[in-house]
Amino acid sequence: MNNGKSNSKNNSSNRGNKGNQKTSGNAGKKSLSKNAGRNNAAQKSYGKGGGKFFENKPKIKREPQESVAGEMRLNKYISNSGVCSRREADIYIVSGNVKVNGEVITELGYRVKPDDVVNFDGSVITPEKKVYVLLNKPKGFATINESIVSAENVLSLVKSAHNKTLIPVGRMDKTTIGLMLFTNDMNLVQKLNSPEERVSKLYQVSLDRNLKYTDIEKIKNGLLIDEHKVFVEEIEYVDGQPKTEIGIKLRASNVKIVRALFEKLEYNVIKLDRVMYGSLTKWNLPRGKWRFLTEEEIGSLKRG
């Protein structure tokens, strides 16, 4: 990183640990029917096929600012982002290497507002590292804003993953089990929840009676749910299982749509298990446990 003509050797010191905790996990995509047939093991498939130094920028003088809720001193903001210590941040600030909302800031006491954009030596930074967690959700836990007060909050299962609250990607009712994503990366949350960007989810559904082949064809052709026609990507019987066991793949983020498809045809859903989320599987992830995503898995989700 080029710091320009700094007055201290500390400019070249270590800017902090940028490493993200990783755990191992296999995420490769499987064919559809095999992925839907197992829990907590390899899934069965059921398918068909550096910045510049701003040395010439004028120093901006500002009046002393009053402390406002949510504001943070600029050097602390930089330090919390993990790029360097507060002392080193002070050197970068007075050297003109820090911008806030496009303006060079050289005042050490400058306070950053929650919606400010901070550029440190050519790169936009945020005060906390991004965390990405995959949970194999058990029955009886509700997602955030769940109206059933008696249900356990699913966030309690991942609270040890981060010192602040993580956001669940999508919602899952307390009776549905399987894979859920949690993160503090709001850009990814918005991307994955967007109708245009939703990734495929694979569910294994257990019904109260055998699913007729004619009803499979009806679901393939699309069913009207709440005045909207819902299409699935794939639906098949699970290999080697009774015809009450169905694998269904779709992009909808609301699991209630899966139940609604079968209820529309007068079937009762006994069990609903999300066994894949994009290319992520439950391999080596027991029920009720979580793990961090690997860099490769994070990149795959961001690329869509």
Sequence and secondary structure as in RCSB ss.txt:
>XXXX:A:sequence
MNNGKSNSKNNSSNRGNKGNQKTSGNAGKKSLSKNAGRNNAAQKSYGKGGGKFFENKPKIKREPQESVAGEMRLN
KYISNSGVCSRREADIYIVSGNVKVNGEVITELGYRVKPDDVVNFDGSVITPEKKVYVLLNKPKGFATINESIVS
AENVLSLVKSAHNKTLIPVGRMDKTTIGLMLFTNDMNLVQKLNSPEERVSKLYQVSLDRNLKYTDIEKIKNGLLI
DEHKVFVEEIEYVDGQPKTEIGIKLRASNVKIVRALFEKLEYNVIKLDRVMYGSLTKWNLPRGKWRFLTEEEIGS
LKRG
>XXXX:A:secstr
    S S GGGGS                  HHHHTS SSSS  E         TTS           TT EEHH
HHHHHTTSS HHHHHHHHHTT EEETTEE   TT EE TT  EEETTEEE SS   EEEEEE TTEE TT S TT
SEEGGGGSGGG SS  EESSB  TT EEEEEEES HHHHHHHHSTTT   EEEEEEESS   HHHHHHHHT EEE
TTEEE  SEEEE TTS TTEEEEEE  SBTHHHHHHHHHTT  EEEEEEEEETTEE TT  TT EEE  HHHHHH
HHH 
